[in-house]
Amino acid sequence: MFSYNIIAVLALGSLIQAIQITSPDQTAVWESGTSGQVIEYTPVSTDQSSFAIELVNQKGFLSNSPVVLVANQSTGTAGQSNSVTVTYPSGAWPTGYGFQINFVSSSTNSDSAIYAQSNQFNITSGGSSSSSSSSTSSSSSASTSSVVAPTTISQTASSTTTVSTTSSAATSGSAAGDASGGIPNAASASASSGAAPLANPTGLVGILLGLAGLVGAFA
């Protein structure tokens, strides 16, 4: 009985000192539409120099479990957080729950030793909706721009028409003045300046002749 306890303690001690997968953890959720997923781990000095990375699922969501994600990954610096980005071989990740990441001794040996295993995590559908929204937004912006441009041109055309109409009116008034044989609106200008009209010459001659007759009569 004592010997069994010693073996159990030694096994537990070796497991604690082994490489640790820190992400994904039990709260992680991967999206099937996101191609690259990040795995983080912390190795120790006693770990092997390299390992293979596998995706496994014991819940029936992975028909060909395990799936090799990386055949030969360098262990990295002991005692520090290391990371590696992995992709699914056939493109989109499978969806479901109960997925795990295994670090194993070899990707070609079915009896390979497991160096580390992550907590179970979920993979949900999604990851490409943001790209679709961005494309839709860009299309809407392009449509708005194409509608605004003709409106601006129409306003400019209206302004040009107004200027042309004003110029035509001024030209017509000038032509009318020239046809009358003088400066346009001369009569209106005289009236507005307050000048008195000339006296009738015939009336003045009559008055002068009358005065001359009276003078002759008294002479």
C-alpha positions as CSV (number, residue, x, y, z in Angstrom):
1,M,0.0,0.0,0.0
2,F,2.8,2.4,0.9
3,S,4.6,1.7,-2.4
4,Y,1.4,2.5,-4.4
5,N,1.1,5.9,-2.6
6,I,4.7,6.7,-3.5
7,I,4.1,5.9,-7.2
8,A,1.0,8.1,-7.2
9,V,2.9,11.0,-5.6
10,L,5.7,10.7,-8.1
11,A,3.3,10.5,-11.0
12,L,1.5,13.6,-9.8
13,G,4.8,15.5,-9.3
14,S,5.9,14.7,-12.8
15,L,2.5,15.9,-14.2
16,I,2.8,19.2,-12.4
17,Q,6.3,19.8,-13.7
18,A,5.2,19.0,-17.3
19,I,4.3,21.5,-20.0
20,Q,1.1,23.4,-19.3
21,I,-1.5,24.5,-21.9
22,T,-2.9,27.8,-20.6
23,S,-5.1,28.6,-23.6
24,P,-7.7,27.5,-24.7
25,D,-9.2,27.0,-21.2
26,Q,-12.6,26.0,-20.1
27,T,-14.0,29.5,-20.8
28,A,-12.6,29.7,-24.4
29,V,-14.9,29.8,-27.4
30,W,-13.4,29.4,-30.9
31,E,-15.3,30.5,-34.0
32,S,-15.4,28.2,-37.0
33,G,-15.1,31.0,-39.5
34,T,-11.8,32.3,-37.9
35,S,-9.0,30.5,-39.7
36,G,-6.2,31.0,-37.2
37,Q,-6.6,30.1,-33.5
38,V,-3.9,30.8,-30.9
39,I,-2.7,28.2,-28.4
40,E,-0.6,29.3,-25.4
41,Y,1.5,27.1,-23.3
42,T,4.3,27.2,-20.7
43,P,7.0,24.5,-20.9
44,V,9.6,23.5,-18.3
45,S,13.3,22.6,-18.7
46,T,12.6,18.9,-18.6
47,D,10.3,18.9,-21.6
48,Q,11.2,17.4,-24.9
49,S,12.5,19.9,-27.5
50,S,9.5,19.4,-29.8
51,F,6.0,17.9,-29.9
52,A,2.9,17.5,-32.2
53,I,-0.4,19.3,-31.6
54,E,-3.7,17.5,-32.1
55,L,-7.4,18.5,-31.8
56,V,-9.5,15.8,-30.1
57,N,-13.2,15.4,-29.3
58,Q,-14.8,12.6,-27.4
59,K,-18.4,14.0,-27.8
60,G,-19.0,12.9,-31.4
61,F,-18.3,16.4,-33.0
62,L,-15.1,15.3,-34.7
63,S,-15.5,12.2,-36.9
64,N,-11.8,11.6,-37.5
65,S,-10.4,12.5,-34.0
66,P,-7.6,13.2,-33.4
67,V,-6.8,15.8,-36.1
68,V,-3.2,16.8,-36.4
69,L,-2.8,20.6,-36.4
70,V,1.0,20.9,-36.2
71,A,3.2,17.9,-36.9
72,N,6.4,19.3,-35.3
73,Q,6.2,22.3,-32.9
74,S,9.3,23.6,-31.1
75,T,8.9,23.6,-27.3
76,G,10.3,27.1,-26.9
77,T,11.6,28.8,-23.8
78,A,11.2,27.0,-20.5
79,G,9.3,28.9,-17.8
80,Q,7.9,31.5,-20.2
81,S,4.6,31.8,-22.0
82,N,4.9,30.6,-25.6
83,S,2.2,30.6,-28.3
84,V,1.5,29.1,-31.7
85,T,-1.2,29.9,-34.2
86,V,-3.0,26.8,-35.7
87,T,-5.4,26.3,-38.6
88,Y,-7.8,23.5,-39.4
89,P,-6.5,21.3,-42.3
90,S,-9.8,21.4,-44.3
91,G,-10.6,25.1,-43.7
92,A,-13.5,25.9,-41.3
93,W,-13.3,24.4,-37.8
94,P,-15.9,21.9,-36.7
95,T,-18.5,23.1,-34.3
96,G,-19.6,21.6,-31.0
97,Y,-18.5,21.3,-27.4
98,G,-16.0,19.1,-25.5
99,F,-13.0,19.9,-27.8
100,Q,-9.4,19.6,-26.4
101,I,-5.9,20.3,-27.5
102,N,-3.3,17.6,-27.0
103,F,0.5,17.9,-27.1
104,V,1.8,14.5,-28.0
105,S,5.2,13.0,-28.7
106,S,4.6,12.1,-32.3
107,S,1.9,12.8,-34.9
108,T,2.6,9.5,-36.8
109,N,2.4,7.1,-33.8
110,S,-1.0,6.1,-32.5
111,D,0.6,5.1,-29.2
112,S,2.4,8.4,-28.8
113,A,2.7,9.8,-25.3
114,I,0.5,12.8,-24.3
115,Y,2.7,15.6,-22.9
116,A,-0.1,18.0,-22.1
117,Q,-3.9,18.3,-22.5
118,S,-6.0,21.5,-22.4
119,N,-9.3,22.0,-20.7
120,Q,-12.5,21.3,-22.7
121,F,-13.7,24.2,-24.8
122,N,-16.4,25.0,-27.4
123,I,-16.3,25.9,-31.1
124,T,-19.3,27.9,-32.4
125,S,-20.3,28.9,-35.9
126,G,-19.4,32.5,-36.9
127,G,-16.3,34.6,-37.4
128,S,-17.2,35.9,-40.9
129,S,-20.2,38.1,-40.1
130,S,-18.0,41.2,-39.4
131,S,-16.5,41.0,-42.8
132,S,-19.9,40.8,-44.4
133,S,-21.1,43.9,-42.4
134,S,-18.0,45.8,-43.5
135,S,-18.6,45.0,-47.1
136,T,-22.3,46.0,-46.8
137,S,-21.3,49.3,-45.1
138,S,-18.7,50.0,-47.9
139,S,-21.4,49.3,-50.6
140,S,-23.8,51.7,-48.8
141,S,-21.2,54.4,-48.7
142,A,-20.4,54.0,-52.4
143,S,-24.2,54.2,-53.2
144,T,-24.6,57.4,-51.2
145,S,-21.6,59.0,-52.9
146,S,-23.0,58.2,-56.3
147,V,-26.4,59.8,-55.4
148,V,-24.9,63.0,-54.0
149,A,-22.8,63.8,-57.0
150,P,-25.7,64.4,-59.5
151,T,-27.5,66.6,-56.9
152,T,-24.4,68.9,-56.7
153,I,-24.2,69.1,-60.5
154,S,-27.9,70.0,-60.7
155,Q,-27.5,72.8,-58.2
156,T,-24.5,74.1,-60.2
157,A,-26.5,73.9,-63.4
158,S,-29.4,75.9,-61.8
159,S,-27.0,78.6,-60.7
160,T,-25.6,78.8,-64.2
161,T,-29.1,79.1,-65.6
162,T,-29.9,82.0,-63.2
163,V,-26.8,83.8,-64.2
164,S,-27.5,83.3,-67.9
165,T,-31.1,84.6,-67.4
166,T,-29.8,87.8,-65.7
167,S,-27.3,88.4,-68.4
168,S,-30.0,88.0,-71.1
169,A,-32.2,90.5,-69.3
170,A,-29.4,93.1,-69.0
171,T,-28.6,92.6,-72.7
172,S,-32.2,93.1,-73.7
173,G,-32.5,96.4,-71.8
174,S,-29.3,97.7,-73.4
175,A,-30.5,96.8,-76.8
176,A,-33.8,98.6,-76.2
177,G,-32.0,101.7,-75.2
178,D,-29.8,101.7,-78.3
179,A,-32.9,101.2,-80.5
180,S,-34.5,104.4,-79.1
181,G,-31.5,106.4,-80.2
182,G,-30.1,107.5,-76.8
183,I,-29.0,106.4,-73.4
184,P,-31.5,104.0,-71.9
185,N,-34.0,105.5,-69.4
186,A,-32.8,109.1,-70.0
187,A,-36.3,110.5,-69.2
188,S,-36.4,108.7,-65.9
189,A,-32.9,110.0,-65.1
190,S,-34.0,113.6,-65.8
191,A,-37.1,113.3,-63.7
192,S,-35.2,111.8,-60.8
193,S,-32.6,114.7,-60.8
194,G,-35.2,117.4,-60.2
195,A,-34.4,119.6,-63.3
196,A,-37.2,122.1,-64.3
197,P,-38.6,121.7,-67.8
198,L,-37.8,124.6,-70.3
199,A,-40.5,127.3,-70.8
200,N,-42.5,127.5,-74.0
201,P,-40.7,130.0,-76.3
202,T,-44.0,131.1,-78.0
203,G,-45.5,132.3,-74.8
204,L,-42.4,134.4,-73.9
205,V,-42.5,136.2,-77.3
206,G,-46.1,137.1,-76.9
207,I,-45.5,138.7,-73.5
208,L,-42.6,140.7,-74.8
209,L,-44.6,142.1,-77.7
210,G,-47.4,143.1,-75.4
211,L,-45.1,145.0,-73.2
212,A,-43.6,146.8,-76.2
213,G,-47.1,147.9,-77.3
214,L,-47.8,149.4,-74.0
215,V,-44.6,151.4,-74.0
216,G,-45.4,152.8,-77.5
217,A,-48.8,153.9,-76.4
218,F,-47.5,156.1,-73.6
219,A,-44.7,157.5,-75.6
